[in-house]
Amino acid sequence: MALILLIETATKSCSVSLSSENKIIACKEEVNKQYSHTEKLNIFIESLFRNTDFFIKDLDVIAVSKGPGSYTGLRIGVSTAKGLCYALDVPLISVSTLKAMAFGMAKKEKSDLYCPMIDARRMEVYNAFYNSTNKEIRGIQADIIEADSYQKELDKKVLFFGDGAQKCKQIIQHPNAKFLDDIFPSSKDMLEIANEKFSEKIFEDVAYFEPFYLKDFVTGKKD
């Protein structure tokens, strides 16, 4: 299997992993409210190779979390990934942030549906719904949360999680709703999706690839 560098910077979590033979062999991650990805990302990547028998030139592919999420975080992660692809002449794979979150959570918690939520400020969240096999049940949206949100999905048991879930649990009162706080995306959860794309040669055009911001950036507001 491929030697893959996995990069996740869509939220307050700066997370990088190295995988070989379909296993995570090294990981470095930190959740920082100051979004210190600019200072930490390259340092974290370098640390992965200090603790393994591999060198950065051995990489077969770079996988990056494409969003949605923080504009600044996504730009840093994607620009770093693209720079490495150019320097090493390796392909680029993108992984949906929400899909990877749901994939990882389904390994840990049982539920009918999984709804990863990323905070989009005020009462808005980026989210999507997936079943236990990681099939997308409802596509990615930016929703303003109200008391009657997700009534259709809540016919089944739904696990809401991510840094956007905490502000929703006081509003969505339903017996089928379960909330987990302080869950952040991890590069480790990108592995299976990235491996599948690598085997099928589903690569991005490095020159033209852009993160999936979902919403237009509004200047004058802190990201």
N, C-alpha and C positions, 0 to 999 in steps of 0.2 A: 504493500500500500504506500501511498504518497506521504512525504514529509510535509506537513501543512502548518503554516503559521496562522493562527486565528486571532483576529483583532476585534474587540468589542468596546466602543466608546460612545454609544448612543445616549447614555444617561450619566449620572454621577459616578457610575462604575467604570473605572479604567481597567480592562481585563485583557490579558493576552495568554494564549496557550500554544504549546507545540505538541503536535500529534504525529505518531509513527505507528504503522501496523494497526491502524484504527483504534489507537489508544492514546489518551492524554499522557504525555511523559513529563511535562513541566507546565506549570501555570503560575502566573503572578497577577494579582488583582487587588484593587483597593477602591473603596467607595469614599469619595471626598466631596463635600458640599460645595467646595470652591471650583469644581470642574478643572482640576489641575492636570488635564491630559497633556497639555503642551509640554509640561516639565517632566511628566512621568512616563509617557508612552514609550519613547525610545530607550529609556533606562530599563523599563520592564522587559522590553524585547531583548536587549543585550543580556539581561540576567538569565533568560531562558537557556541561552547557549553556554553560559558559564557553568551551568549545572547538568549539562548533558554531554554526550560524546559527539554531538553534531556541530557543524558550523553553519552560519547563515547562508553561505554559498551552496549548501546541500539542499536548500528548500526546493520543493517541486511546484508549489503553488501558495498563493496568499489568499486567505478568506477574510472578508470584512463584513461586519454587521452594517446593513445598509439603511436602517431606520424603519419606522419613524423614530424621532427622538430630538435631542438637543441639536440645534443648528451647528453650534460651535463644536460640540463633541463629534458629530458626524463628519464635519469638514476635516477635523484633525485626523480621525481614524482613516477616512478614505484617502486623503492626501498622502498619509504615511504609507498606506497599502499600495497606492499607485506608484509612489516613488520607489518602493522596494521592487515592484514588478518590473519597472523600467531598468533598474540597476542590475537585477539578477536575471532578466529576460525569462520570467516565469508568468504564467497566466493568473488572472484575478477571478475569484469567485465572490459573489455577494450572497448574503443570507439575511432573510427578513428577521429583524430584531424580535418581533412579536411571535413569529413562528418558532424561533429557537427557544424563546422563553417558555412557550406552551409545551414544546417537546421535552424540555428539561423537567418541567413541573409534573408532567404525566408520569414520569418515572418515580416520583416521590409521593404523590397524593392521588387518590382515586376520586374521580368525579365523572359525571356524564359529559360536561362541557368545561372547557378551560378558557378564561378570559384574561389574558395578560393586559395590564393597564399601565401606560406611561404617562406621567403627569405632563399636561400641556398648559398649566397655569389656570388660575381661578378654578372654576368647576368643570373644566374641560379635560378630557383624557383621550389619548390615542389608544385604540383597542381593536381586538378582533376576537372571534370565537372559533375554537378548534375542538374536535372530539378527541377521544383517547388514542386514536391512531394518527393524530396530527393532521387530519383532514380539515381544511378550512370550511367552517359552517357559515360564517358571515364575515365578509371581507373587512379590511382595515378601514376604520373611520375615525374622525375626530368628533367625539360626542360631548355635549354639555349635559351633565348628569342631573336628572330630575327624579322625583319619587316613582314615576311610572316607567322609568327606563328599563329596557330589556325584558318586558313582560312576556314576550313570545319565547325568548330563550329560557326564561325561568320556569317554564313548564317542566324543565329538567333541572337536576342539580348542577349548579354552576359554581366553579371555584374562581373567584376574582383575586388577582394578585399583581404585584408590581408597585412601583412608587406612586402610582395614581389610585390605588385601591383604598388607601386609608381614608381619603376624603369622601369616598363614596359610601362607606359602610353605614354612616349615620343617616344617609338619605334613602338608600335602597333597603327597605325593610321587607324581607321575604324569606319564608322558611327554607327555600331551596338555594338561597344565596349564602356562600361562605367566603370570608375574606382573610387573606394573609397579607400582613404588612411587611414593609422593609425587604421586599424581594427585588433584586436588581438583575439585569441581564448579565450572563457570564459567557465568556468565550468558550468554555467547556461544553456548553449546550449547543454550540454551532457545529460540532464535529460530524455527527451522522449526516446532517444535511449537506455539509461541505463535501464529505466523502462521496455521497451519492452524485452530486453535481460533477465532481472530478471524474468519476467513472464514466459519466455520460458526456463528458467534455462540454459542460454548460458553463462557458466562460463569458466574462464581460469584456467589452471593448475598453481597454485601459485608457485610451485617449479621450473617450467621450462619456465614460461612466460618471454619474453623479448620484449622491445619496438620495434616498426617498424621503423628502422632507414632509410630504403630505400637505403642509400649508405653506404659503408664501411667507418669507421672512419679513418682519415688520421692523424697520429701522427706528432707532430711538428708544427701544426697550431692551433691557438686559436679557440676554439669552440664558 
